[in-house]
Amino acid sequence: MAASVPTWAGAAKNTTLLAAWQSGTEQHIGLLSVGDSSWSVQRSLVVPTRAHGLWAEAGGSVLAVARRPGDWLLRWHPASGRTQWHWIGEDRRFNGHVISRTGSATLWTTETDLDTAQGRIGVRDAASLEKAGEWATHGMDPHQLLALPQAVGDLPAGTLMVANGGIPTLPETGRSKRELGRMDSSLVALHPANGELLGQWRLADPFLSLRHLAFDPVSGTLGIALQAEHPQSSDKAGAPVLAVWDGRTLRPAEGQPPVAGYGGDICAWPGGGFAVSCPRANQLALYDARGVWQRALAHREACALASHDGRWWLGGAGSVLGTQGEARPTSAPLQLDNHWVPVA
């Protein structure tokens, strides 16, 4: 545990991002202050293994969950340094993401049943982090989940959307991918009160794994970042890294050049459309709300991505690219994980 400086709000024009990273041999979560030309670590906490999904709570606390197959869930209070840990049961593993809804006493986590390899949504008490129940995700390898902020098609606001990555895994093989011919990736809609299946959609290409989600309020569409698992390297390299869902259909991006078939993170682009980070191609891929390719921005090891209030931030190997231009670190660069979240 370490706090690099006693104050972390930064200058008025700076933005605070909740992030996860590796520094040396240690894994961290923490708060980064990003300005026009530089960024710095303001608070950090060492965690046992690599963190993945992050969530900023209304009261100033934050949630973090271990990368799949993970065994810990954490609430951290950056101002005081107080922590609250939860360790999952031996027959389940966290799949890297947690969310809540403002004013709700419930958290949702994506999980895997180790006995059956089937996906589960853990329904958890927000105060204690303990599991109160669980729902089927109707697939394997559930990854990110998102509550719709507004009605889409026939689905009301609050509907829980879940990306089933569809990759078969076994407890003894951890993250190793086996029997990819059995892949069954899908997007599902669940009722937020009882987990009832309200809809399920699949892409025609079974080797495209649906991973991360972002909602575009301008068009009212959901963007899903994809990761290709094709047996042939040429098919993987040219595969789309975005799919879009409008409440009726799920379709892959159109007109995209090869970007190595790996979408690291996704956000809604200010003004409409989607951006997908492509760390293996060192690019940020930009699309309109229909999933039609627009252009790319170069950024080395582009990965952690976020947008808020008309601004955007993209983390890479040594700098932050965004609305502010390019900001460089004030100390040694960090190896950022896939995600970060604006908190101020």
SVG drawing of the C-alpha trace seen along z (x, -y; Angstrom):
<svg xmlns="http://www.w3.org/2000/svg" viewBox="-41 -25 52 55">
<polyline fill="none" stroke="black" stroke-width="0.4" points="0.0,0.0 1.4,-3.4 0.2,-7.0 2.6,-9.0 1.3,-12.4 -1.2,-13.4 -3.6,-15.2 -5.1,-13.6 -7.7,-15.8 -5.2,-17.7 -5.6,-21.0 -9.1,-22.1 -8.5,-21.2 -7.1,-17.8 -9.1,-14.6 -8.8,-11.8 -8.9,-8.3 -9.3,-5.1 -6.9,-2.6 -5.2,0.8 -1.5,1.4 1.7,3.3 4.8,1.6 7.8,3.8 6.6,7.1 3.6,5.5 0.0,5.2 -1.8,1.9 -5.1,0.1 -5.1,-3.6 -6.0,-7.1 -4.1,-8.9 -4.3,-12.7 -4.2,-13.6 -3.5,-17.1 -2.8,-18.8 0.8,-17.7 1.5,-15.3 0.0,-12.7 0.9,-11.2 -0.1,-8.6 -1.9,-10.3 -2.9,-7.3 -2.3,-3.6 -2.9,-0.2 -1.0,3.0 -3.4,5.9 -2.6,9.7 -3.0,10.4 -3.8,8.5 -6.9,6.4 -9.2,5.9 -12.7,4.4 -13.1,1.2 -16.2,-0.7 -16.4,-4.1 -19.1,-4.3 -21.2,-7.4 -19.7,-7.9 -16.1,-8.1 -15.2,-4.4 -14.2,-2.2 -14.6,1.5 -12.0,3.7 -12.1,7.3 -9.4,9.8 -8.7,10.7 -10.3,14.0 -10.1,16.6 -10.0,14.4 -10.7,15.0 -11.0,11.6 -13.3,8.6 -12.3,5.3 -13.8,2.1 -11.2,-0.6 -11.7,-4.1 -8.9,-6.2 -9.3,-9.1 -8.8,-7.0 -7.0,-3.9 -9.7,-1.6 -10.2,1.7 -12.9,4.3 -12.0,7.7 -14.2,10.6 -12.8,14.0 -15.0,16.1 -15.9,19.8 -13.8,22.7 -16.4,23.7 -16.6,20.3 -14.2,17.8 -14.7,14.1 -14.6,13.2 -13.2,9.7 -16.1,7.3 -18.5,5.8 -21.2,3.2 -23.9,1.6 -26.7,-0.9 -27.0,-4.3 -29.2,-3.9 -29.2,-0.1 -28.3,2.2 -27.1,4.8 -23.8,5.5 -23.5,7.9 -20.4,9.8 -19.6,12.1 -18.5,15.5 -17.9,19.1 -19.2,22.3 -16.0,24.4 -18.0,27.7 -19.9,27.0 -17.9,24.2 -21.2,22.3 -21.5,18.5 -23.2,17.0 -24.1,13.5 -23.3,13.2 -26.0,11.1 -24.3,9.6 -25.2,7.4 -23.5,4.0 -22.7,3.4 -21.1,6.8 -20.0,8.0 -21.5,11.4 -23.4,13.3 -27.2,13.3 -28.0,15.4 -26.9,16.0 -28.4,16.2 -27.4,18.1 -25.8,16.1 -27.0,18.8 -23.4,19.3 -19.8,19.7 -17.1,17.2 -19.3,14.2 -17.1,11.0 -18.4,7.5 -21.9,6.5 -23.8,3.3 -27.2,1.9 -28.9,0.1 -29.2,-3.6 -32.3,-4.0 -34.8,-1.8 -33.5,-0.1 -36.1,1.4 -38.5,3.4 -36.1,3.6 -36.5,1.1 -33.9,-1.0 -32.0,1.0 -32.0,4.3 -28.8,6.1 -26.7,6.8 -24.0,9.5 -21.2,10.4 -20.7,14.2 -17.1,14.6 -18.0,18.2 -14.5,19.7 -14.5,23.1 -12.1,23.3 -11.4,25.8 -10.4,25.2 -7.0,26.9 -6.1,24.9 -6.9,21.4 -6.8,19.0 -5.7,21.6 -8.2,21.9 -9.3,25.4 -11.7,26.8 -12.3,23.5 -14.5,25.4 -17.1,25.4 -17.0,21.6 -20.5,20.1 -20.2,16.4 -23.4,14.3 -24.9,11.1 -27.8,11.7 -30.4,9.4 -31.4,10.3 -34.2,8.9 -32.4,6.9 -34.8,8.1 -34.8,11.9 -32.3,12.7 -35.0,13.8 -33.6,14.2 -35.1,11.4 -33.1,12.0 -30.0,13.5 -28.0,12.6 -25.0,14.2 -22.7,13.2 -22.5,15.3 -18.8,15.9 -18.4,18.3 -14.8,17.4 -15.5,13.8 -15.5,13.5 -17.7,10.7 -15.8,9.1 -16.4,5.4 -19.4,3.1 -20.1,-0.6 -23.4,-2.4 -23.7,-5.3 -26.5,-7.6 -26.5,-9.6 -27.6,-6.7 -29.1,-4.5 -26.9,-1.6 -24.6,0.8 -21.0,1.4 -19.2,4.6 -15.4,5.0 -14.4,8.3 -11.4,10.6 -10.8,13.0 -10.0,16.7 -9.7,18.0 -7.5,21.0 -5.9,19.3 -3.7,16.3 -4.8,14.5 -8.5,14.7 -7.7,13.5 -5.6,10.5 -8.4,9.2 -11.3,9.9 -13.6,7.0 -13.0,5.7 -16.4,4.2 -20.0,5.3 -23.1,3.1 -26.5,4.0 -29.6,1.8 -32.1,3.8 -33.0,6.0 -29.8,7.2 -26.2,7.8 -23.8,7.1 -20.1,6.8 -18.3,3.7 -18.1,2.8 -15.1,1.6 -12.5,2.1 -8.9,2.7 -6.8,5.3 -6.1,4.3 -4.8,7.7 -8.3,8.9 -8.0,7.8 -10.1,5.1 -8.7,4.2 -11.3,1.7 -14.3,-0.3 -16.0,-3.6 -18.7,-5.7 -17.1,-8.4 -18.0,-12.0 -20.8,-13.1 -21.7,-9.5 -20.2,-6.2 -17.5,-4.0 -13.8,-3.8 -12.0,-0.5 -8.4,-0.3 -6.2,2.2 -3.0,2.7 -1.6,5.3 -2.0,2.9 -0.9,-0.2 -4.1,-2.0 -7.4,-3.4 -10.1,-2.4 -13.0,-4.8 -16.4,-3.8 -19.8,-5.5 -22.8,-4.3 -23.7,-1.7 -20.2,-0.1 -18.9,-1.6 -15.1,-2.2 -14.1,-5.9 -10.4,-6.2 -7.6,-5.2 -5.3,-7.1 -1.8,-5.8 -0.8,-5.2 1.7,-2.6 0.1,0.2 -3.2,-1.6 -5.5,0.0 -7.2,-1.6 -10.0,-3.8 -12.7,-6.0 -14.9,-9.0 -17.0,-11.3 -18.7,-14.7 -17.4,-15.1 -13.8,-14.2 -11.8,-11.0 -8.6,-9.4 -6.5,-6.6 -3.7,-5.0 -0.7,-3.4 2.9,-2.4 4.2,-5.8 1.6,-8.5 -2.1,-9.4 -3.7,-10.5 -7.0,-12.3 -9.0,-15.5 -6.2,-17.3 -3.5,-16.2 -0.7,-13.9 0.2,-13.8 3.4,-12.1 4.1,-10.6 6.0,-12.6 7.7,-9.4 8.4,-5.9 5.8,-4.7 3.3,-2.0 2.0,1.1 -1.7,0.2 -4.4,2.9 -7.4,2.8 -9.6,0.4 -9.9,-2.9 -12.8,-5.0 -13.1,-8.8 -14.0,-9.8 -13.5,-13.5"/>
</svg>
